[in-house]
Amino acid sequence: MPYIESPKALSDHLSQRRLELGLLQQDMALRLNVSIWTYRNWENGRTTPGTLLYRSTVELLGFYPHPKPRSLGHRLLKIRRCLGLTSWRAARLAEVDQGTFLMWERDRWTPTVRTRAKVDAFLERFEQGLPADRPPAPSLG
């Protein structure tokens, strides 16, 4: 696979990182503790890591492979992915119902006055120390 100038998708970032490290797909699979077929599907863009495996993927890349989260839902999803939290565990940490947490994460609901303090406390507690977002693409000028 050729070197990718401006990787955008997770699959591109995985391939790019593998090439930078001089590794084979089977080496990356071993580092991520998944089967070679699972890793190949990630690198080919057929599937993506589940939340529990996303954490090690982010750690291997050294950054969060998505644009800077702008909505509340994307911020919550980044926390879950980077920390390897299930939605149930994240909801417990935010002290809300799992269904409520998932509706926030999917940007279908916004917190009420009563729950805003809980989501703000969750963000304040867990956003600090998360990996940086995807590096910007190099300028062509």
C-alpha positions in Angstrom: 0.0 0.0 0.0 1.5 3.4 -0.9 2.2 6.2 1.4 -0.9 8.4 2.0 -0.3 12.1 1.8 -3.3 13.2 3.8 -4.9 10.3 5.6 -8.5 11.0 6.5 -10.2 7.8 7.5 -9.2 5.6 10.4 -8.1 2.9 7.9 -5.8 5.4 6.2 -4.3 6.4 9.6 -3.7 2.7 10.5 -2.0 2.0 7.2 0.1 5.1 7.5 1.2 4.3 11.1 2.1 0.7 10.1 4.2 2.0 7.2 5.9 4.6 9.5 6.8 1.8 12.0 7.9 -0.5 9.2 5.5 -3.3 10.3 3.4 -5.9 8.6 -0.3 -6.1 9.1 0.3 -9.2 11.3 2.6 -7.2 13.5 0.0 -4.5 14.0 -2.6 -7.2 14.8 -0.3 -8.6 17.5 0.3 -5.1 18.9 -3.5 -4.5 19.1 -4.2 -8.0 20.3 -6.6 -8.9 17.5 -6.6 -11.4 14.7 -4.9 -10.6 11.4 -8.3 -10.7 9.7 -9.8 -8.2 12.2 -6.9 -5.8 11.6 -7.0 -6.2 7.8 -10.7 -5.4 7.9 -9.9 -2.2 9.9 -7.1 -1.2 7.5 -9.2 -1.9 4.5 -12.1 0.2 5.9 -14.6 -2.7 6.0 -15.0 -2.5 9.8 -13.8 -0.3 12.7 -12.7 -1.3 16.2 -15.4 -1.6 18.8 -15.3 0.9 21.7 -13.3 -1.4 23.9 -10.6 -1.9 21.3 -10.6 1.7 20.1 -8.5 2.8 23.1 -5.5 0.7 22.1 -5.9 1.8 18.5 -5.8 5.5 19.6 -2.8 4.8 21.8 -0.9 3.1 18.9 -1.7 6.0 16.5 -0.8 8.6 19.2 -3.8 10.8 18.4 -7.6 10.6 18.0 -8.1 9.9 14.3 -11.1 12.1 13.8 -11.6 15.8 13.3 -11.9 17.9 16.5 -15.3 17.0 18.1 -17.6 20.0 17.9 -20.9 18.7 19.2 -21.6 17.4 22.6 -22.3 13.9 21.1 -18.9 13.8 19.4 -17.2 15.0 22.6 -18.9 12.2 24.6 -18.0 9.6 21.9 -14.4 10.7 21.9 -14.2 10.2 25.7 -15.7 6.7 25.4 -13.5 5.7 22.6 -10.3 7.0 24.1 -10.9 5.5 27.5 -12.4 2.3 26.2 -15.7 2.8 28.0 -19.0 1.0 27.2 -22.0 3.3 27.0 -23.3 1.7 30.3 -20.0 2.5 32.1 -19.9 6.0 30.7 -23.5 6.6 31.8 -22.7 5.4 35.3 -19.7 7.7 35.5 -21.9 10.6 34.3 -24.6 9.6 36.8 -27.3 9.3 34.2 -29.3 6.5 32.6 -27.6 4.7 29.7 -30.4 5.6 27.3 -30.0 9.3 28.2 -26.3 9.1 27.6 -26.7 7.4 24.2 -29.2 10.0 23.1 -26.7 12.8 24.1 -23.9 10.9 22.3 -26.0 10.6 19.1 -26.9 14.3 19.3 -30.6 13.5 19.6 -31.1 15.1 22.9 -29.6 18.0 24.7 -29.1 17.9 28.5 -31.9 19.5 30.5 -31.3 22.1 33.1 -31.3 19.3 35.7 -28.8 17.1 33.9 -26.5 19.8 32.4 -24.4 19.9 35.6 -23.8 16.2 35.4 -22.7 16.2 31.7 -20.5 19.2 32.4 -18.8 17.5 35.4 -18.3 14.4 33.2 -16.7 16.4 30.4 -14.5 18.3 32.9 -13.4 15.1 34.6 -12.6 13.1 31.4 -11.8 15.4 28.5 -8.5 16.6 30.1 -5.6 14.4 29.2 -7.3 12.8 26.1 -5.1 12.3 23.1 -4.9 15.2 20.6 -7.2 15.2 17.7 -6.2 14.2 14.2 -3.3 16.4 13.0 -4.3 18.9 10.3 -3.4 18.0 6.8 -0.3 19.7 5.5 -0.9 22.8 3.5 -0.3 22.6 -0.2 1.2 26.1 -0.5 
